[in-house]
Amino acid sequence: MTYDFSIIRHLRKRMGLTIYGLSEKCHVSYVALSKLERNLGNPELKTLDRISRALNIETHNLLALAEHDRPQIIESEKLDESGFNHRFVKVDGLRAAYVTAPKGAAGVAEHQHRDDHETCFVLSGRLRLHVRDSVYEVGPGQAVRFDGLFEHHYEVLEDAAFIHILIAKRM
Protein backbone atom coordinates (compact mmCIF):
# COMPACT_ATOMS: atom_id res chain seq x y z
CA MET A 1 0.00 0.00 0.00
CA THR A 2 1.27 3.44 -0.85
CA TYR A 3 0.63 6.55 1.16
CA ASP A 4 0.32 10.15 0.06
CA PHE A 5 1.75 12.22 2.90
CA SER A 6 1.15 15.50 1.08
CA ILE A 7 -1.94 15.55 3.32
CA ILE A 8 0.41 16.80 6.05
CA ARG A 9 0.86 20.07 4.11
CA HIS A 10 -2.89 20.47 3.80
CA LEU A 11 -3.48 19.83 7.52
CA ARG A 12 -0.58 22.09 8.51
CA LYS A 13 -1.91 24.97 6.42
CA ARG A 14 -5.44 24.51 7.78
CA MET A 15 -3.98 25.03 11.24
CA GLY A 16 -2.17 28.17 10.05
CA LEU A 17 1.27 26.66 10.66
CA THR A 18 4.37 27.17 8.61
CA ILE A 19 6.58 24.17 8.01
CA TYR A 20 8.99 25.64 10.57
CA GLY A 21 6.17 26.06 13.10
CA LEU A 22 5.10 22.44 12.67
CA SER A 23 8.72 21.35 12.93
CA GLU A 24 9.09 23.09 16.29
CA LYS A 25 5.77 21.76 17.54
CA CYS A 26 6.46 18.10 16.68
CA HIS A 27 10.28 18.05 17.04
CA VAL A 28 10.77 16.71 13.51
CA SER A 29 13.20 18.56 11.26
CA TYR A 30 11.66 20.86 8.66
CA VAL A 31 13.77 19.04 6.03
CA ALA A 32 12.12 15.71 6.94
CA LEU A 33 8.67 17.37 6.96
CA SER A 34 9.33 18.95 3.58
CA LYS A 35 10.28 15.57 2.14
CA LEU A 36 7.14 13.98 3.56
CA GLU A 37 4.94 16.75 2.19
CA ARG A 38 6.46 16.07 -1.25
CA ASN A 39 6.12 12.28 -0.86
CA LEU A 40 9.88 11.82 -0.83
CA GLY A 41 10.17 9.90 2.40
CA ASN A 42 9.13 6.80 4.22
CA PRO A 43 8.55 7.92 7.82
CA GLU A 44 8.90 5.78 10.90
CA LEU A 45 5.83 5.30 13.05
CA LYS A 46 7.29 7.39 15.89
CA THR A 47 7.73 10.29 13.43
CA LEU A 48 4.10 9.98 12.34
CA ASP A 49 3.05 9.88 16.01
CA ARG A 50 4.85 13.17 16.67
CA ILE A 51 3.41 14.84 13.59
CA SER A 52 -0.11 13.57 14.37
CA ARG A 53 -0.01 14.90 17.93
CA ALA A 54 1.15 18.30 16.65
CA LEU A 55 -1.73 18.30 14.13
CA ASN A 56 -4.23 17.29 16.85
CA ILE A 57 -5.29 14.04 15.16
CA GLU A 58 -4.76 10.38 15.94
CA THR A 59 -1.97 8.62 14.04
CA HIS A 60 -4.38 6.08 12.55
CA ASN A 61 -6.49 8.97 11.20
CA LEU A 62 -3.43 10.55 9.58
CA LEU A 63 -2.64 7.21 7.94
CA ALA A 64 -6.25 6.84 6.79
CA LEU A 65 -6.12 10.30 5.19
CA ALA A 66 -2.80 9.49 3.53
CA GLU A 67 -4.07 6.24 2.03
CA HIS A 68 -7.25 7.63 0.47
CA ASP A 69 -7.45 7.83 -3.27
CA ARG A 70 -7.45 11.13 -5.04
CA PRO A 71 -10.87 12.50 -6.03
CA GLN A 72 -12.32 10.72 -9.02
CA ILE A 73 -15.09 11.48 -11.45
CA ILE A 74 -17.72 8.77 -11.63
CA GLU A 75 -20.19 8.66 -14.48
CA SER A 76 -23.82 8.35 -13.49
CA GLU A 77 -26.15 5.72 -14.86
CA LYS A 78 -29.75 6.22 -15.89
CA LEU A 79 -32.70 4.07 -14.87
CA ASP A 80 -36.39 4.65 -15.57
CA GLU A 81 -38.85 2.46 -13.69
CA SER A 82 -42.50 2.83 -12.65
CA GLY A 83 -42.48 6.53 -13.62
CA PHE A 84 -39.38 7.28 -11.53
CA ASN A 85 -36.41 8.65 -13.49
CA HIS A 86 -33.12 7.91 -11.70
CA ARG A 87 -29.64 9.28 -12.31
CA PHE A 88 -27.39 7.34 -9.93
CA VAL A 89 -23.79 6.67 -8.96
CA LYS A 90 -22.25 3.81 -6.96
CA VAL A 91 -19.16 4.30 -4.82
CA ASP A 92 -17.77 2.09 -2.03
CA GLY A 93 -20.98 0.91 -0.42
CA LEU A 94 -22.92 4.07 -1.24
CA ARG A 95 -25.54 4.44 -3.96
CA ALA A 96 -26.96 7.89 -4.53
CA ALA A 97 -29.58 8.93 -7.06
CA TYR A 98 -31.24 12.11 -8.20
CA VAL A 99 -34.82 11.07 -8.88
CA THR A 100 -37.70 12.86 -10.57
CA ALA A 101 -41.23 11.52 -10.75
CA PRO A 102 -44.64 12.88 -11.78
CA LYS A 103 -47.67 13.01 -9.52
CA GLY A 104 -49.24 9.58 -9.28
CA ALA A 105 -46.06 7.56 -9.78
CA ALA A 106 -45.74 4.72 -7.32
CA GLY A 107 -42.96 2.27 -6.78
CA VAL A 108 -42.26 -0.84 -4.80
CA ALA A 109 -38.75 -2.21 -4.82
CA GLU A 110 -38.84 -5.74 -6.22
CA HIS A 111 -36.26 -6.58 -3.58
CA GLN A 112 -35.75 -4.90 -0.28
CA HIS A 113 -32.33 -3.47 0.53
CA ARG A 114 -31.41 -5.87 3.33
CA ASP A 115 -27.92 -4.52 3.84
CA ASP A 116 -28.69 -0.82 3.45
CA HIS A 117 -29.90 2.20 5.35
CA GLU A 118 -32.11 4.18 3.01
CA THR A 119 -32.56 7.95 3.04
CA CYS A 120 -34.90 10.00 0.88
CA PHE A 121 -34.32 13.78 0.84
CA VAL A 122 -37.10 15.69 -0.93
CA LEU A 123 -36.04 18.72 -2.96
CA SER A 124 -39.46 19.57 -4.41
CA GLY A 125 -42.95 18.09 -4.43
CA ARG A 126 -44.37 15.67 -1.89
CA LEU A 127 -43.94 11.95 -1.31
CA ARG A 128 -45.83 9.42 0.75
CA LEU A 129 -43.67 6.62 2.05
CA HIS A 130 -45.04 3.39 3.47
CA VAL A 131 -42.56 1.58 5.74
CA ARG A 132 -43.81 -1.53 7.50
CA ASP A 133 -47.15 -0.50 9.03
CA SER A 134 -46.50 3.26 9.08
CA VAL A 135 -47.08 6.04 6.56
CA TYR A 136 -44.92 9.17 6.28
CA GLU A 137 -45.48 12.27 4.15
CA VAL A 138 -42.30 14.09 3.23
CA GLY A 139 -42.09 17.54 1.63
CA PRO A 140 -39.41 19.93 0.37
CA GLY A 141 -36.44 20.23 2.70
CA GLN A 142 -37.39 17.11 4.64
CA ALA A 143 -35.79 13.68 4.67
CA VAL A 144 -36.74 10.29 5.99
CA ARG A 145 -34.29 7.55 6.93
CA PHE A 146 -35.06 3.90 7.61
CA ASP A 147 -33.64 0.40 7.47
CA GLY A 148 -33.98 -0.91 3.92
CA LEU A 149 -34.72 -4.36 5.30
CA PHE A 150 -38.31 -3.34 5.95
CA GLU A 151 -40.90 -3.59 3.22
CA HIS A 152 -41.49 -0.13 1.79
CA HIS A 153 -42.88 1.74 -1.20
CA TYR A 154 -43.21 5.31 -2.43
CA GLU A 155 -46.15 7.31 -3.80
CA VAL A 156 -45.67 10.69 -5.46
CA LEU A 157 -48.33 13.16 -4.24
CA GLU A 158 -47.01 16.14 -6.28
CA ASP A 159 -44.46 16.20 -9.10
CA ALA A 160 -41.26 15.56 -7.17
CA ALA A 161 -37.49 15.67 -7.25
CA PHE A 162 -35.52 13.98 -4.49
CA ILE A 163 -32.20 12.48 -3.55
CA HIS A 164 -32.31 8.77 -2.79
CA ILE A 165 -29.35 7.38 -0.83
CA LEU A 166 -28.51 3.79 0.07
CA ILE A 167 -25.63 3.26 2.48
CA ALA A 168 -24.36 -0.25 3.16
CA LYS A 169 -24.70 -1.18 6.84
CA ARG A 170 -21.30 -2.84 6.91
CA MET A 171 -19.47 0.40 6.17
Short mmCIF file of the C-alpha atoms (twelve columns), coordinates in Angstrom:
data_MODEL
# 
_entry.id   MODEL 
# 
loop_
_atom_site.group_PDB 
_atom_site.id 
_atom_site.type_symbol 
_atom_site.label_atom_id 
_atom_site.label_alt_id 
_atom_site.label_comp_id 
_atom_site.label_asym_id 
_atom_site.label_seq_id 
_atom_site.Cartn_x 
_atom_site.Cartn_y 
_atom_site.Cartn_z 
_atom_site.pdbx_PDB_model_num 
ATOM 1   C CA . MET A 1   0.000   0.000  0.000   1 
ATOM 2   C CA . THR A 2   1.271   3.438  -0.849  1 
ATOM 3   C CA . TYR A 3   0.627   6.555  1.162   1 
ATOM 4   C CA . ASP A 4   0.323   10.154 0.057   1 
ATOM 5   C CA . PHE A 5   1.753   12.223 2.904   1 
ATOM 6   C CA . SER A 6   1.149   15.502 1.079   1 
ATOM 7   C CA . ILE A 7   -1.938  15.546 3.316   1 
ATOM 8   C CA . ILE A 8   0.408   16.799 6.050   1 
ATOM 9   C CA . ARG A 9   0.862   20.066 4.114   1 
ATOM 10  C CA . HIS A 10  -2.889  20.471 3.802   1 
ATOM 11  C CA . LEU A 11  -3.480  19.827 7.523   1 
ATOM 12  C CA . ARG A 12  -0.582  22.090 8.509   1 
ATOM 13  C CA . LYS A 13  -1.915  24.974 6.417   1 
ATOM 14  C CA . ARG A 14  -5.442  24.512 7.782   1 
ATOM 15  C CA . MET A 15  -3.975  25.030 11.245  1 
ATOM 16  C CA . GLY A 16  -2.168  28.170 10.054  1 
ATOM 17  C CA . LEU A 17  1.267   26.663 10.660  1 
ATOM 18  C CA . THR A 18  4.373   27.168 8.609   1 
ATOM 19  C CA . ILE A 19  6.580   24.169 8.012   1 
ATOM 20  C CA . TYR A 20  8.987   25.644 10.572  1 
ATOM 21  C CA . GLY A 21  6.166   26.055 13.096  1 
ATOM 22  C CA . LEU A 22  5.095   22.440 12.672  1 
ATOM 23  C CA . SER A 23  8.723   21.346 12.928  1 
ATOM 24  C CA . GLU A 24  9.095   23.093 16.289  1 
ATOM 25  C CA . LYS A 25  5.768   21.761 17.536  1 
ATOM 26  C CA . CYS A 26  6.462   18.101 16.683  1 
ATOM 27  C CA . HIS A 27  10.277  18.047 17.035  1 
ATOM 28  C CA . VAL A 28  10.767  16.706 13.508  1 
ATOM 29  C CA . SER A 29  13.202  18.565 11.257  1 
ATOM 30  C CA . TYR A 30  11.658  20.857 8.660   1 
ATOM 31  C CA . VAL A 31  13.774  19.038 6.029   1 
ATOM 32  C CA . ALA A 32  12.117  15.714 6.944   1 
ATOM 33  C CA . LEU A 33  8.675   17.373 6.962   1 
ATOM 34  C CA . SER A 34  9.334   18.950 3.580   1 
ATOM 35  C CA . LYS A 35  10.279  15.566 2.145   1 
ATOM 36  C CA . LEU A 36  7.141   13.985 3.557   1 
ATOM 37  C CA . GLU A 37  4.939   16.747 2.189   1 
ATOM 38  C CA . ARG A 38  6.459   16.074 -1.251  1 
ATOM 39  C CA . ASN A 39  6.123   12.281 -0.864  1 
ATOM 40  C CA . LEU A 40  9.876   11.815 -0.835  1 
ATOM 41  C CA . GLY A 41  10.174  9.903  2.399   1 
ATOM 42  C CA . ASN A 42  9.126   6.802  4.221   1 
ATOM 43  C CA . PRO A 43  8.554   7.923  7.821   1 
ATOM 44  C CA . GLU A 44  8.900   5.780  10.898  1 
ATOM 45  C CA . LEU A 45  5.833   5.298  13.047  1 
ATOM 46  C CA . LYS A 46  7.294   7.387  15.890  1 
ATOM 47  C CA . THR A 47  7.726   10.295 13.429  1 
ATOM 48  C CA . LEU A 48  4.096   9.980  12.343  1 
ATOM 49  C CA . ASP A 49  3.047   9.876  16.009  1 
ATOM 50  C CA . ARG A 50  4.848   13.174 16.675  1 
ATOM 51  C CA . ILE A 51  3.409   14.843 13.587  1 
ATOM 52  C CA . SER A 52  -0.106  13.574 14.365  1 
ATOM 53  C CA . ARG A 53  -0.010  14.905 17.929  1 
ATOM 54  C CA . ALA A 54  1.148   18.299 16.653  1 
ATOM 55  C CA . LEU A 55  -1.728  18.299 14.132  1 
ATOM 56  C CA . ASN A 56  -4.229  17.289 16.852  1 
ATOM 57  C CA . ILE A 57  -5.286  14.044 15.162  1 
ATOM 58  C CA . GLU A 58  -4.761  10.379 15.938  1 
ATOM 59  C CA . THR A 59  -1.973  8.616  14.044  1 
ATOM 60  C CA . HIS A 60  -4.380  6.082  12.550  1 
ATOM 61  C CA . ASN A 61  -6.492  8.966  11.197  1 
ATOM 62  C CA . LEU A 62  -3.434  10.548 9.579   1 
ATOM 63  C CA . LEU A 63  -2.639  7.205  7.936   1 
ATOM 64  C CA . ALA A 64  -6.247  6.837  6.793   1 
ATOM 65  C CA . LEU A 65  -6.124  10.300 5.190   1 
ATOM 66  C CA . ALA A 66  -2.803  9.488  3.535   1 
ATOM 67  C CA . GLU A 67  -4.073  6.235  2.031   1 
ATOM 68  C CA . HIS A 68  -7.247  7.632  0.466   1 
ATOM 69  C CA . ASP A 69  -7.454  7.829  -3.268  1 
ATOM 70  C CA . ARG A 70  -7.452  11.133 -5.041  1 
ATOM 71  C CA . PRO A 71  -10.869 12.503 -6.034  1 
ATOM 72  C CA . GLN A 72  -12.316 10.722 -9.017  1 
ATOM 73  C CA . ILE A 73  -15.087 11.480 -11.447 1 
ATOM 74  C CA . ILE A 74  -17.724 8.774  -11.631 1 
ATOM 75  C CA . GLU A 75  -20.192 8.660  -14.484 1 
ATOM 76  C CA . SER A 76  -23.816 8.345  -13.490 1 
ATOM 77  C CA . GLU A 77  -26.151 5.718  -14.865 1 
ATOM 78  C CA . LYS A 78  -29.747 6.222  -15.887 1 
ATOM 79  C CA . LEU A 79  -32.701 4.074  -14.875 1 
ATOM 80  C CA . ASP A 80  -36.390 4.652  -15.570 1 
ATOM 81  C CA . GLU A 81  -38.851 2.460  -13.693 1 
ATOM 82  C CA . SER A 82  -42.497 2.834  -12.649 1 
ATOM 83  C CA . GLY A 83  -42.479 6.533  -13.622 1 
ATOM 84  C CA . PHE A 84  -39.384 7.275  -11.532 1 
ATOM 85  C CA . ASN A 85  -36.414 8.651  -13.490 1 
ATOM 86  C CA . HIS A 86  -33.120 7.909  -11.695 1 
ATOM 87  C CA . ARG A 87  -29.638 9.281  -12.309 1 
ATOM 88  C CA . PHE A 88  -27.395 7.339  -9.934  1 
ATOM 89  C CA . VAL A 89  -23.793 6.666  -8.961  1 
ATOM 90  C CA . LYS A 90  -22.245 3.809  -6.963  1 
ATOM 91  C CA . VAL A 91  -19.155 4.303  -4.817  1 
ATOM 92  C CA . ASP A 92  -17.768 2.092  -2.030  1 
ATOM 93  C CA . GLY A 93  -20.983 0.906  -0.417  1 
ATOM 94  C CA . LEU A 94  -22.921 4.069  -1.245  1 
ATOM 95  C CA . ARG A 95  -25.535 4.439  -3.957  1 
ATOM 96  C CA . ALA A 96  -26.959 7.892  -4.525  1 
ATOM 97  C CA . ALA A 97  -29.579 8.928  -7.062  1 
ATOM 98  C CA . TYR A 98  -31.236 12.111 -8.199  1 
ATOM 99  C CA . VAL A 99  -34.824 11.072 -8.876  1 
ATOM 100 C CA . THR A 100 -37.697 12.864 -10.574 1 
ATOM 101 C CA . ALA A 101 -41.232 11.523 -10.753 1 
ATOM 102 C CA . PRO A 102 -44.637 12.883 -11.781 1 
ATOM 103 C CA . LYS A 103 -47.670 13.013 -9.524  1 
ATOM 104 C CA . GLY A 104 -49.240 9.578  -9.279  1 
ATOM 105 C CA . ALA A 105 -46.057 7.561  -9.777  1 
ATOM 106 C CA . ALA A 106 -45.739 4.717  -7.318  1 
ATOM 107 C CA . GLY A 107 -42.959 2.269  -6.780  1 
ATOM 108 C CA . VAL A 108 -42.264 -0.838 -4.798  1 
ATOM 109 C CA . ALA A 109 -38.753 -2.214 -4.818  1 
ATOM 110 C CA . GLU A 110 -38.837 -5.737 -6.217  1 
ATOM 111 C CA . HIS A 111 -36.258 -6.582 -3.583  1 
ATOM 112 C CA . GLN A 112 -35.745 -4.900 -0.283  1 
ATOM 113 C CA . HIS A 113 -32.330 -3.466 0.529   1 
ATOM 114 C CA . ARG A 114 -31.413 -5.871 3.329   1 
ATOM 115 C CA . ASP A 115 -27.919 -4.522 3.844   1 
ATOM 116 C CA . ASP A 116 -28.689 -0.820 3.452   1 
ATOM 117 C CA . HIS A 117 -29.897 2.197  5.354   1 
ATOM 118 C CA . GLU A 118 -32.114 4.177  3.009   1 
ATOM 119 C CA . THR A 119 -32.564 7.950  3.041   1 
ATOM 120 C CA . CYS A 120 -34.904 10.005 0.875   1 
ATOM 121 C CA . PHE A 121 -34.316 13.775 0.841   1 
ATOM 122 C CA . VAL A 122 -37.102 15.689 -0.927  1 
ATOM 123 C CA . LEU A 123 -36.044 18.723 -2.959  1 
ATOM 124 C CA . SER A 124 -39.455 19.568 -4.414  1 
ATOM 125 C CA . GLY A 125 -42.952 18.086 -4.432  1 
ATOM 126 C CA . ARG A 126 -44.375 15.670 -1.886  1 
ATOM 127 C CA . LEU A 127 -43.943 11.948 -1.305  1 
ATOM 128 C CA . ARG A 128 -45.827 9.418  0.752   1 
ATOM 129 C CA . LEU A 129 -43.670 6.619  2.049   1 
ATOM 130 C CA . HIS A 130 -45.041 3.387  3.468   1 
ATOM 131 C CA . VAL A 131 -42.559 1.584  5.743   1 
ATOM 132 C CA . ARG A 132 -43.812 -1.532 7.503   1 
ATOM 133 C CA . ASP A 133 -47.148 -0.501 9.028   1 
ATOM 134 C CA . SER A 134 -46.498 3.262  9.075   1 
ATOM 135 C CA . VAL A 135 -47.079 6.044  6.561   1 
ATOM 136 C CA . TYR A 136 -44.923 9.172  6.278   1 
ATOM 137 C CA . GLU A 137 -45.479 12.273 4.152   1 
ATOM 138 C CA . VAL A 138 -42.301 14.094 3.234   1 
ATOM 139 C CA . GLY A 139 -42.086 17.543 1.630   1 
ATOM 140 C CA . PRO A 140 -39.405 19.934 0.373   1 
ATOM 141 C CA . GLY A 141 -36.440 20.233 2.702   1 
ATOM 142 C CA . GLN A 142 -37.388 17.109 4.643   1 
ATOM 143 C CA . ALA A 143 -35.787 13.683 4.672   1 
ATOM 144 C CA . VAL A 144 -36.744 10.285 5.988   1 
ATOM 145 C CA . ARG A 145 -34.287 7.548  6.927   1 
ATOM 146 C CA . PHE A 146 -35.062 3.898  7.611   1 
ATOM 147 C CA . ASP A 147 -33.643 0.397  7.467   1 
ATOM 148 C CA . GLY A 148 -33.984 -0.910 3.921   1 
ATOM 149 C CA . LEU A 149 -34.719 -4.363 5.300   1 
ATOM 150 C CA . PHE A 150 -38.314 -3.341 5.952   1 
ATOM 151 C CA . GLU A 151 -40.899 -3.590 3.216   1 
ATOM 152 C CA . HIS A 152 -41.494 -0.128 1.792   1 
ATOM 153 C CA . HIS A 153 -42.882 1.743  -1.197  1 
ATOM 154 C CA . TYR A 154 -43.205 5.309  -2.433  1 
ATOM 155 C CA . GLU A 155 -46.152 7.307  -3.797  1 
ATOM 156 C CA . VAL A 156 -45.674 10.693 -5.459  1 
ATOM 157 C CA . LEU A 157 -48.327 13.157 -4.244  1 
ATOM 158 C CA . GLU A 158 -47.012 16.139 -6.277  1 
ATOM 159 C CA . ASP A 159 -44.463 16.205 -9.096  1 
ATOM 160 C CA . ALA A 160 -41.256 15.558 -7.167  1 
ATOM 161 C CA . ALA A 161 -37.487 15.672 -7.247  1 
ATOM 162 C CA . PHE A 162 -35.519 13.978 -4.495  1 
ATOM 163 C CA . ILE A 163 -32.197 12.478 -3.547  1 
ATOM 164 C CA . HIS A 164 -32.312 8.770  -2.794  1 
ATOM 165 C CA . ILE A 165 -29.351 7.383  -0.833  1 
ATOM 166 C CA . LEU A 166 -28.513 3.789  0.072   1 
ATOM 167 C CA . ILE A 167 -25.632 3.258  2.480   1 
ATOM 168 C CA . ALA A 168 -24.364 -0.251 3.158   1 
ATOM 169 C CA . LYS A 169 -24.704 -1.177 6.835   1 
ATOM 170 C CA . ARG A 170 -21.304 -2.842 6.909   1 
ATOM 171 C CA . MET A 171 -19.465 0.404  6.172   1 
# 
